[in-house]
Amino acid sequence: MSSKTGYLQRYLIIIQQVKRNRYIDIDTLINSVQNQLTYYDATDNVGVSKSTIRRDLREIRDRFCIDIAYSKAYNGYYIPDDEGQSDIEMMLESLNLLGILYVDKKLPQFVFTEKRKPKGMEHLPQLIQAIKNSWVTEFFYLKYDNSLSHIRKVEPYALKEFKGRWYLLAMEIDGRPEEHGCIKTWGLDRIQNLLVTRKQFWKRPEYDIEQEFAHSFGICSDKDKEAEEVILSFSPMGGKYNESFPLHESQETIIDNERELRIRLKVKLTYDFIMELLSQSQNMRVIAPAHLRDALIEIHKRAIEMLT
C-alpha cells in the first residue's frame, strides 16, 4: 500500500468510527483503525500511533473541513452536531471509493468511471478555505468565446455541485449596479488564475444560501420566481427511475400502481428543471401546472420545425 493510500484509509476509518461511536477515546480509536486496516491489502507498512491519529485528525480538519472535536468531560472524540451531516456522508463515500480503487489494483479492470472529467476541480481546496475564512477571492473568468474577462473580485459564500460539475456562489465586488448584493454562479471550469487574497469581508447574516436554493433544481436560484406545485405522471419504468433518484427533495409519491407513478413536488420552474423534464418527456406527462405543460409542448413544436 502506498503512503497516500494509507492516509486515505486511515482518514476514512477515523471519520467512520468517530461518527458511529460518540466520545471514542484515543486508545479505542487506535485499535479500531488497526483492526479495520487488516481488511485492506498490503497494510503491513502502515503504522498507527497516538501521534499518527492526532496528525490525521488535523489533516481531516484542514483538508476535508470535518471538525472532529475532543471532549475533556467524556475523554473522547466526537463530531459536533452543527457539522453538515450530508457533507460528511458525501466525503465518506468519496474516500471509500478512492481507497478501494487505490488499494486493489485489479478493480479498474471492471470498475469504469466517467471518462469526461470536469475541469476546475483543482480550485476546490482553495475555495473551501476562502469560504470558511470569508476571504476575498480574485480570478479571471473565461468567456464563451474563450477569451478571458477582466479580473473578477468576489466574496465567496458557498460551493454547489450539479450533475458532476462544481460551481462557486459568490457576490461580485464592483460588478454591475443591478447585480449589487446578488449571489452569482461561477463555473469552476471557467475560472482561471485563482487568487485567495486573505482579505476578509463581512458576510451578510440575512443571506441564507440554503434557503434561497431550497426550491431550486440546478445551479440558478431564480430568486424572483415563486415555487410552484408540480404534478408529474411517469410510466412504470420511468417512475422506478425517479423513485430511486428523486428530482427534488420535496418529491412525494401520490399514485403508484401498474399504470403509472405520479409524484408531487414544489419547485421553481427554472431553465435547468425544464431541461430535465424534456430529457424524460418520452415517459412522462405533466398533470399540473398547465402553463408548464404548454411550455414543454411549445419547445417540442419548435424542435420539430427545426428538424423538418
ZAVEX-109640 format. One record per residue (C-alpha): x, y, z; residue in three letters. Coordinates in steps of 0.5 Angstrom, whole numbers, padded with zeros to 4 digits, always signed. Layout:
BEGIN
XYZALA ...
% end
This chain:
BEGIN
+0000+0000+0000MET +0003+0007-0002SER +0003+0012+0004SER -0002+0016+0000LYS -0007+0010+0000THR -0005+0009+0008GLY -0007+0016+0009TYR -0014+0016+0006LEU -0016+0009+0009GLN -0014+0012+0016ARG -0018+0018+0015TYR -0024+0014+0012LEU -0024+0009+0018ILE -0023+0015+0023ILE -0029+0019+0021ILE -0033+0013+0021GLN -0031+0011+0028GLN -0032+0018+0031VAL -0039+0018+0027LYS -0041+0012+0030ARG -0038+0012+0037ASN -0039+0019+0040ARG -0034+0021+0045TYR -0029+0015+0043ILE -0022+0015+0047ASP -0016+0015+0043ILE -0014+0008+0045ASP -0020+0005+0043THR -0020+0009+0036LEU -0012+0007+0035ILE -0015-0001+0036ASN -0021+0001+0031SER -0016+0004+0026VAL -0011-0002+0026GLN -0017-0007+0026ASN -0020-0004+0020GLN -0014-0003+0016LEU -0013-0011+0016THR -0019-0011+0011TYR -0014-0008+0006TYR -0009-0011+0002ASP -0001-0009+0003ALA -0002-0006+0010THR +0004-0008+0013ASP +0008-0002+0013ASN +0002+0003+0016VAL +0004+0004+0023GLY -0002+0007+0028VAL +0000+0011+0034SER -0003+0017+0038LYS +0002+0022+0034SER -0001+0019+0028THR -0008+0019+0030ILE -0007+0026+0032ARG -0004+0028+0026ARG -0009+0025+0022ASP -0015+0029+0026LEU -0011+0035+0024ARG -0011+0033+0017GLU -0018+0031+0016ILE -0020+0038+0019ARG -0015+0042+0014ASP -0016+0038+0008ARG -0023+0036+0009PHE -0026+0041+0013CYS -0029+0036+0018ILE -0028+0038+0025ASP -0027+0032+0030ILE -0027+0035+0037ALA -0025+0033+0044TYR -0029+0033+0050SER -0025+0033+0056LYS -0031+0031+0060ALA -0032+0025+0057TYR -0025+0024+0055ASN -0026+0022+0048GLY -0027+0025+0040TYR -0034+0027+0037TYR -0037+0031+0031ILE -0040+0037+0033PRO -0048+0037+0032ASP -0047+0043+0028ASP -0043+0040+0023GLU -0046+0038+0016GLY -0048+0031+0016GLN -0050+0031+0009SER -0043+0034+0007ASP -0040+0028+0012ILE -0043+0023+0008GLU -0041+0025+0002MET -0034+0026+0004MET -0034+0018+0007LEU -0037+0016+0000GLU -0031+0019-0004SER -0026+0017+0001LEU -0029+0010+0001ASN -0029+0010-0007LEU -0022+0013-0007LEU -0019+0008-0002GLY -0022+0002-0006ILE -0019+0004-0013LEU -0012+0005-0010TYR -0012-0001-0006VAL -0014-0006-0010ASP -0010-0005-0017LYS -0015-0010-0020LYS -0021-0006-0019LEU -0020-0001-0025PRO -0021-0007-0030GLN -0028-0008-0028PHE -0030-0001-0025VAL -0031+0004-0030PHE -0031+0012-0028THR -0034+0017-0033GLU -0028+0019-0038LYS -0030+0026-0038ARG -0027+0029-0032LYS -0030+0036-0030PRO -0025+0042-0030LYS -0023+0046-0025GLY -0023+0041-0019MET -0016+0044-0017GLU -0019+0050-0015HIS -0024+0047-0009LEU -0019+0047-0003PRO -0017+0054-0004GLN -0024+0056-0005LEU -0026+0052+0001ILE -0021+0056+0005GLN -0023+0062+0002ALA -0031+0061+0004ILE -0029+0058+0011LYS -0025+0065+0013ASN -0029+0070+0009SER -0023+0072+0004TRP -0024+0076-0002VAL -0022+0072-0008THR -0020+0074-0015GLU -0020+0071-0022PHE -0020+0071-0029PHE -0027+0068-0032TYR -0027+0065-0039LEU -0032+0068-0043LYS -0036+0064-0048TYR -0031+0066-0054ASP -0025+0063-0050ASN -0023+0070-0048SER -0021+0072-0041LEU -0025+0077-0038SER -0023+0083-0033HIS -0021+0081-0026ILE -0026+0079-0022ARG -0026+0080-0015LYS -0032+0076-0011VAL -0034+0075-0004GLU -0035+0067-0004PRO -0041+0064+0000TYR -0041+0057-0002ALA -0040+0052-0007LEU -0045+0048-0011LYS -0045+0041-0015GLU -0050+0040-0020PHE -0049+0034-0025LYS -0042+0033-0024GLY -0040+0040-0024ARG -0038+0045-0019TRP -0040+0052-0018TYR -0038+0058-0014LEU -0043+0062-0011LEU -0041+0069-0009ALA -0042+0076-0009MET -0038+0080-0014GLU -0035+0087-0012ILE -0035+0093-0016ASP -0040+0089-0021GLY -0046+0091-0025ARG -0050+0096-0021PRO -0056+0092-0022GLU -0053+0086-0019GLU -0050+0089-0013HIS -0052+0085-0007GLY -0054+0079-0011CYS -0051+0072-0011ILE -0048+0070-0018LYS -0046+0063-0020THR -0039+0062-0023TRP -0037+0055-0026GLY -0030+0053-0023LEU -0028+0050-0030ASP -0028+0057-0033ARG -0024+0060-0027ILE -0017+0062-0029GLN -0011+0065-0025ASN -0015+0064-0018LEU -0012+0068-0012LEU -0015+0068-0005VAL -0013+0075-0002THR -0014+0073+0005ARG -0017+0080+0006LYS -0023+0079+0010GLN -0030+0081+0008PHE -0036+0081+0012TRP -0042+0076+0011LYS -0049+0079+0010ARG -0052+0075+0016PRO -0059+0076+0013GLU -0057+0072+0007TYR -0059+0065+0007ASP -0056+0061+0001ILE -0059+0054+0003GLU -0066+0058+0004GLN -0065+0061-0003GLU -0064+0054-0006PHE -0069+0050-0002ALA -0074+0050-0008HIS -0069+0050-0014SER -0067+0045-0019PHE -0060+0046-0021GLY -0055+0052-0021ILE -0059+0058-0021CYS -0064+0060-0015SER -0068+0065-0020ASP -0070+0068-0013LYS -0075+0073-0016ASP -0079+0066-0018LYS -0084+0063-0014GLU -0084+0056-0012ALA -0090+0052-0015GLU -0093+0045-0014GLU -0092+0041-0020VAL -0095+0034-0021ILE -0092+0029-0026LEU -0094+0022-0028SER -0089+0017-0031PHE -0089+0011-0034SER -0088+0005-0029PRO -0081+0004-0032MET -0080+0012-0032GLY -0083+0012-0025GLY -0078+0007-0022LYS -0072+0011-0024TYR -0075+0018-0021ASN -0077+0014-0015GLU -0070+0011-0014SER -0067+0018-0016PHE -0072+0024-0014PRO -0072+0030-0018LEU -0072+0034-0012HIS -0072+0033-0004GLU -0080+0036-0004SER -0082+0030-0008GLN -0087+0025-0006GLU -0091+0020-0009THR -0099+0020-0009ILE -0100+0015-0014ILE -0096+0008-0015ASP -0099+0003-0019ASN -0098-0002-0025GLU -0100+0004-0030ARG -0096+0010-0027GLU -0092+0013-0022LEU -0095+0020-0020ARG -0091+0025-0016ILE -0092+0032-0013ARG -0086+0037-0012LEU -0085+0044-0010LYS -0080+0047-0014VAL -0079+0054-0018LYS -0079+0053-0026LEU -0072+0054-0027THR -0069+0053-0034TYR -0065+0047-0031ASP -0071+0044-0029PHE -0075+0045-0035ILE -0069+0042-0039MET -0069+0036-0034GLU -0076+0035-0036LEU -0075+0035-0043LEU -0070+0029-0042SER -0075+0025-0039GLN -0081+0027-0044SER -0082+0020-0047GLN -0084+0017-0041ASN -0087+0023-0037MET -0094+0027-0037ARG -0095+0034-0034VAL -0101+0034-0030ILE -0100+0041-0027ALA -0099+0047-0028PRO -0102+0048-0034ALA -0097+0053-0036HIS -0091+0048-0035LEU -0094+0043-0040ARG -0096+0049-0045ASP -0088+0051-0045ALA -0086+0044-0046LEU -0091+0043-0052ILE -0088+0049-0055GLU -0081+0047-0054ILE -0082+0041-0057HIS -0086+0044-0063LYS -0080+0049-0064ARG -0075+0043-0064ALA -0080+0039-0070ILE -0080+0045-0074GLU -0072+0045-0074MET -0072+0038-0076LEU -0076+0038-0082THR 
% end
